[in-house]
């Protein structure tokens, strides 16, 4: 294909942005950037009954956080707008009417009651969900079963109707998918999908074909769940514009959870996010946690999504966005579904935290500390603390639990780990240690350790036991980097203060 590459992501503004949707965006974005193309976002809001206020704005916030900025969209503009289907409404009817005039579609005047009656009448054990198709259309109230003058009269009267595609009988519909290769369908097994609804809005089936044509889309990436709709779309391309104009399709494999396609329900049950960012349902007030708020870096989120169904053919797992752009190819996308593993997702995030400079992490960590009522932090001191603890954090939210003791005296001490081993000699050691610290002119890790161990040897005490106790004095628990490093960082005055507080606490039992 010699045409400039143009790809699109076409979400419906109906709720939170699932990680599967973000992966679709990512593969579109990587493909466009890899081959010098254009990536656009088109809002598919033809179903106004499902429209959710604020959902469109939320989608673009998610894309901004992920670093997946479109070249064209309702927000960014472009030469192929409007980029909301609701603003393109007038253009769809022309194509629907063209299909009717060419004999590829028809007016259907059936009421909801008549449709329900048909389903109930034809329901059987062999056919539990009867469709409006080649077997039933001639029993229904449509322009194929009614005289032309009656159809004209109903149209003139403004009688409600939809336009349905007329699926051909006994035709094999084929196309080549970039992932699944040769795909074929029996036309007789596909129902006569509605193309234009009673309110004049197109369904997805008509809109996606018309818009992809008018926006000159060359490659269309979408989820595997849309494969069943492919025969309708192939026919619409054939009837309206010619198959030579049809984009190359890639139906992406599903992202799997513990019990099938990954769902919001899985996230709620197993305690992990499935949306890119927090989403609040305005009707129910239900808040669904997102990867961002869970404590993921966008670089890690993008990295783990890329690997859910793709690899570059090597053992490499960590990729920057630029590396992904350089290495992405559609022929490396897997045919089978990829299973989401939250522990593996945490690993990706931990690795990205490790490789991210402390200065880049600082604003994020400062915000997390602020949310936990730790404020007025010296920037240079914060960078020092981040450098000490970041290798211990798998989520950004871990920075609070891993570093709070650098900023405030622990309110809790793990006395249960100390009291059974506590005695007068150890009390004497730490009482003396305060005096030893006062003699240290340069309160460095090396000097602290030297004084500590020298005193332990003098008093014939095990250094290991004492270090554990000292750690609990400083931190409150057994976690953290090297205990002498902690002591140097918080300083002499604070170290002595925490020893004194701990001594009083241990005496209380």
N, C-alpha and C positions, 0 to 999 in steps of 0.2 A: 504493500500500500504506500503510495507516494504522497498522499495527503498528510498535512501536519497532524500529529497525534493529538487527539482531544478526548479526555476521559471525564467522567462525572461521578459524584456521589449524590444520591437523590433521597434524602431522608424524609420521613413524614413527621411533622411536629406534634407528636402524640404522647411524648413522655421522655424518660431518661435514655441516654445514648449508651447502648449495650456495647461491651467490648468487641463483639463480633462486627458491629457497625463501624467501630473505629478501625478494626483491621481492614475492612473493605476500603475505608478512606485511605489508609496507609498504603495498601497495594496500588490503588489508583495513583496516589501521590508519587510513590517510588517509580512507577512505570512512566508517568509523565516526565518526571525529572531525569530519569535515566536516558530517555530518548528525546529530550528537548521539546516536550509537548506542553499542553495546557491542561490544568486541572480545575474543574468548576464544581460548584455546589448548587444544586437545583432543589428547591423545596417542593415536595410533592404533597400539597395540601388540598387535593381534590375532594377528599372525604371530610367535609366540614363538620360532620357529626362527631368525628374523633379528634378534632382540633383542640389543642390544649394551650391556653394562654401562657406565654413565656417559654414554650418549648423551643421555638426557633432561636431565640436569644441564647438559650442554654446550649444548643448545638454548637453555635459559633464560639461560645466561651470554651467549650470542650476542645474544639479544634485549635483555638489559640493556645490553650495550655499544652496541647500535644505538639505544637509547632508545625501543624499541617494547614498552612494558610492557603486558601484557594486563590487562583488567578482571577476567577470570575464567580460572582455570587450576588444575592440580593444586597449584601453588605458592601462588597468590593466592586460592584458594577461589572460592565463588560458589554461587548458589541452584540451579544446574542440574547439579551434580556427581552422581557422580564424573566427573572429567575424563580418566580413563584408561580406554580401552575394556576392558582386561583386568579392571577392577573392575566393569564393567557386564555381564559375561558372562551372568548368568542371564536378563536381560531380552530378549536377542536370540532365544532359542529360541522364545519365545511367538509372535513375528512370523513366524519361519520356518515353524512348525507351522500358523499361520493361512493362509499361502500354500499349503501342501500341502492343507489342508482345503477351500480355495476353488478348488482345481484349477489354481493358477498355479505350483505347484512340485511336486517329487516326490522320493521317497527313491531314492537310487542306491547299490546295494550292490556295485558293480564293484570288484574288487581292482586294485591297480597293474598286475599281470600282465595282467589282462583289458583294461585300458585300453591298455596297450602293444600287445597283440595286435591290438586294433581299429585302432590307428594304423598298424601295419605292414601289415595286411590291406587297408586302404582307401587307402594312400599311392599316389599316381600322379604323373605329370608335371604333370597339370592340378590336382591337389590334393596338394601335397607335405606339408601339415600338417593331416591330418584332425581335425575338431573333434567334440566331443560336442554334437550339435545336432539340429535337426528331421529331418535325413536319417539320423542314426545312432542316435538314442535308442531306437528301437523294436527295435534289434538288441542292446541292452545289458541288463544285469541291474538292473532298477529297478522301482519300484512301478507304472509304466505298462505293463510287459510281464509282470508276475507276478500271479497270483491274489491277491485281498485277504487270504485266510487265510494264504498263504505270507508275504506282507509282514508280517502281524501276528505270525507265528511268529518270523520273523527279528528283528523289533524286540524281542520278548519275550526272545529268547535273548541279546540284547545284541550282535548282529552289527554290525560296523562299517558305517557308511554316511555319506554326505553328503546335503545337501539342495540340489538344483539348481533354478534357475528354469526354467520351461517357456516358452521363447520362442514367441510365436504365429507362424503361417505367414502369409506374404503380407500383412503389415501395415506400413503406413508410420508410423513413429514420428517425431513432430515436436515441437520445442520452440523457444522464442525465446531466443537468447543475447544478452547485453548488448553483446557485441563482434562476434560473427559473425552476428547477426540470426537469420533463419530457418534452422534446421538440420533435416535429415530423414535417416532411416535406413530401410533395408529390413530388417525383423525377421528375414527368412529368412537373412540373412548374418551374424547374431550367434549365437554358441554359447550353450548352456545353462550359464551361469556357476554355479559353486558358491557358495551363499549361507551355508551352515553346514557347517563342516568336521567331520571325524570326532571331533575332540577337543572338540566343542561350541562352539568359538570361531567367531564370524562371520567371513566374508571382508570385505574393504573394501566390497564392493558393498552388502551388507545393512547393515553397521554405519553407513556414512556416511548412509544414508537414515534409519534409525531414530534415530540420534543427532541429525541435523539437525532432525528432527521434534520430538523430546523437548526439545531445547535451544532450540527456537523460532528457528532460524536463518532469516533473511529473504533474505540474499544470500550466495552461495557463489562465491568466487574460487578458481580452481585452474588448473593448467597445461593447455595445449592438448592435451597427450598423453592427458588423460582424456576427450577428446571421444568416442573410440571406445567408452567405457564408458557414455556418456550414455543410449543406448536402454535398457539394463538398469535404470538408475536411474530413468528416466522411468516405466517400467512398474511398478517397485516403489512409487514414489509413487502412481501410479494405483491399484494393487491394495490398498495398505495404508492410505493416508491421504487420497487424493484430490489431483488435480493442482492444485487451488486452494490447497493447503497447501505446495506445492513452492516452495523458494527461487528467486529469480531467479539464474540462473547467468551467470558471466563466465569464459570459458576464455581465459586469458592467453596471448599469443603466446610462442613459444620465445625463449630467449636463445641466439644462435648464436655458435659459435666459428669457427676457421679452416676446419673441415671438417664443418659441420653443427651439431647441438645441442651447446652448450658442455659439455665434460666435464672430469673430473679429469685425464684423459689429455692433453687440450689444455694444461692448466696445467703439467703435468710436462714436456711437449715444448717449450713456448714460454716457460717460466719466469715465469708469473704465477699468482697465487692464484685459486682458484675457490670456496673456502670462506670464510665470514665470519671464523672464527678458526682457529688451529691445531687440527688433529685428528690424534690418534695412534691407529692401529689396534692394539688390544691383542693381536691374534693374530699379526700380522706385525711389529709394532714400527715400521711405516712412519709417518713424520710428514709430513703434508700441510700446507703453509704457508697461513695465513689472511691476509685483508686487514689485520686488526688488527696482527699481528706483522710484516707487510710494511712497516708504517709509515703506515697510513691513519688519518685522523681519522674518527670515526663520522659526523660531519656530511657529510663528503665522500663516504663510502661510501653513505649514504642518498641523497644528491643524485644521484650517478651512477646508482644503481639506478632512481630515479624516472624518469630520462630514457631508460632502456632500454625503450622501448615506449610512452612518453607524452610529451606536451609541452602547454603551456598555450595554444598557438596564436600565441605571440610568439617573438621571437629570444632571450628570456631563457633562460639555462642554469643560473645559480646561484640556488638556492632554499634558504632555511632550512626547518626542519620546519614552522614556523608558516605560512610562505608556501605550502608544499605543501598543508597542510591547507586553507587558504583557497581554493586554486585547483584542487585535484584534482577531476576529473570523469571518470567512466568512459567518456563518449563521446569523450574525447580519447586513449584507449588505442588503439594501432595494431593492425590486424589481422595485419599481417605481422611476422615475427620480427625482433628487434633484434640487430644484430651487436655483440658486445663487443669494444672496442678498449682494450687496456691502456694505451697512450700517452694516450688521452683520459681514462682513469681517473686516471692520474698528473696530468694537467692539472687535473682537478677537485680533487684533493688539494692541489696546489700553490696553487690559488686560495683554498682554505679555510685553508691555513696562513697565507697572506698576510693574510687578513681576521680571523684569530683573534688576540686580544690576547696579548702575550707572557706575561702572568701566568697565562693559561689553559694555555699551552704549557709553562710552566716545569716542572711535575711530570713531564710526559712526557719532556721533554728531559733532565731530571736523571736519570731512570731509564735512558735510553739511554746517557748519559755514564758512569753508574755501571757499566753492563754492560761498558763499555770501559775500566774501571779508572780512571776520573776521578771522584774523590770529594772530600768536604769543600769543596763549592762554595758561595761566598758568594751568597746569593739575589739581592741587588741587582746584583752583577756578572753573574750568569746572565741576568737580565732585559735588561741592557745588551747582552750578546752575542747573545741571541736576536733583539733588535731589529735588530742589524747583519746577521744572516745569514738570517733566515727567508724573505726573498724569493728566496733561492737554493736553497731546499729544496723538492723535490717530494714527498718521503717524510719521515716523522719520523726515520727512520734516517739521513737525510742530515745531520741536525744534528751528528752526530759528525764526519763527514768535512769538514763545512763550518766547524766551530768548535773542533776539538780544540786547535789551535795557540794559542787564547786561554788555555788552561789548562795547557799543558805545552810545553816547548821541543821543536820538531820533531826527531825522531831521524834523519830523512832530509832531505837537501837535493838539489834538482834541479841538481846541479853541471854536468850535460851542457848545460844552457841558459846557464851562466855562463862556464865555462872558456874556450870559444873566443873570448869577448869580454873576458876578464880580462887586465889588464896592471898595470904598476906604478903608472900614474896613477890607475886606479880603486881600487887598494889604498890609495893615498895619500888619496883622497877619503874612503873609509869610515873610515880611521884618524883623519882630521881631523874627520869627522862626529861621532865619539864626544866629541871635545873641544867641538864646537859645542853638542852636547846638554847638556853639563854647565853651559853658560852660560844655558840656558833655565830661568827660574824657574817659569813656568807651562807645563807640558808638554802643551800643547793641540795639536790637529790643525793649527790655523792657524799657530801658532808653529813647529811641527815642519816644516811645508811651507815656510815662509819661510826658515828656516835651511838646509834641504836645497837649495832652488833657488838661494839666494844663494851658497852654497859651490860649486855646480855651475857657475854663471856665472863666478865668480872663477877656477875651474880650467879654464874653457873646455871643459866636458863636456856631452854631451847628457842632459838631465834624464830623458827617456823610458827610455834604456838603464839609467840609474842606478836609477830607480824599480823597474824589473823585477828588478834584482839585489837591491835592498833588500827587495822582496816575498819573494823566495826565501829571503833571510836570516831573515825573520820567520816565514814560513809554511811554508817547505820546498818550495813549488811556486808556480805562477803564479795561484792561485785566491784568492778572498776579496774583501771590500769594499775601499774605498779604503785604500791602504797607509799613509797618514798617520793615518787613523782607527784602523787596527789598532795602530799604534805608540802612539797616545794611550791606547788601551784597555789594552794590556798594561803600559804605564808606562815611565818613563825607564830604570830599573834593568834591567828585562827586555829592553828594546830594545837597550841597550848590550851586555848579555850575549850576545844573539843575534848582534850584529855581530861581536863578538870570536870567538865559536865559528865563525862562517862564515869569517872571515878565516883562521883556522887550517886549516879544512877545504879552502878553495880553494888554500892553499899546498901542501897534500898532493897536490892534483890529483885 
